[in-house]
């Protein structure tokens, strides 16, 4: 099923015509109303009238997270404050948070896009949706909430935390869809088992997971343990929140970008050149319809690649590969670039190892070292020492063979790695404290 069938299946030519007219209007609006962009355009010698085709996008300046911070809190609004009806903010691990404003129409568009996402995941108005994304300044909770209401489904606004209670609600209300981070889904699964509840036996059938990187191996693990279809959803507060892109349940291969609202490019993060489809680089997004705080060529720092081949589901929107990592999370260990997701894939392929891990990065002299702490399951934990050692060596070898990096591996007790109610913390970077 497709929610906005006319738009989501627009022939590419018509889609591009729509994008171009929206891009022209956007450029005019930001030039007229946002001092930051007017100044940038002037510095680069670009005028709104220079944008005549979609390929002229490359004439426009990039926007970075730091630009949002520099204009904290409301300096990038393109409308008077009285037209803004909602504010969200991302916490950010360093520095001030980034703030995003929405007009009434922005909030409505977002709800429609999230409704599209629910339908793409296989959900409908008949579903009960358990929403464990945090409500508040984080966009996950309210984003999914309004989308579910727009769709006409029943939304259970649980928010994050209170894990035991969540398990009770999963059992009592019998939701058919759950929204959470993938790591929290595993926490719920674990807590359910402790409470004697098998999620597999409940009516739950779809999980809409995002807000943090996860891997294909993690998907299989969750699908198998919980007996559901696990769908990857992408978004970021600066651009809107959840719903910028989602996988369809038909193919589960790449996330369709809502291209009538967002223009995407993949760039080489070093040279800033635009890369062709299929090449891995940084995702850059231009918001075509946002009124309160439109952004031009926003550098997400998320690493992925573009797939423009037609999808079996019938949607004509291009897809991006599941996020491979963030450029700022990339570890350079003795000259080798490693993304946490690559380590996750190796861990989850190893028998006896649980999907809970922490990467500890230290600097010794001028060299970075990587310690992989990973939990083992109860069975392996109570096994003979030599089996534990064998597993440890196997992980060390696989990391070396596949990634070319020497890591220390430390197997730790079940449940000893801290659980998170929202985004999991996978990296402990001790270099920054040194
Ligand atoms: O995490 C919005 C969201 C909420 C998306 C719920 C999906 C579901 P921020 O807190 O601003 O917004 O964080 C955005 O999270 O740049 C990515 O690095 C990461 N991220 C989001 N979704 C995915 C995903 C929300 N599916 C940042 N896979 C983004 C990998 C993701 N990383």
Boltz pocket constraint, residues with backbone or C-beta under 6 A from the ligand:
constraints:
  - pocket:
      binder: B
      contacts: [[A, 90], [A, 91], [A, 133], [A, 138], [A, 139], [A, 140], [A, 209], [A, 210], [A, 211], [A, 212], [A, 213], [A, 214], [A, 232], [A, 233], [A, 234], [A, 235], [A, 236], [A, 237], [A, 238], [A, 241], [A, 242], [A, 243], [A, 300], [A, 302], [A, 322], [A, 323], [A, 326]]
      max_distance: 6.0
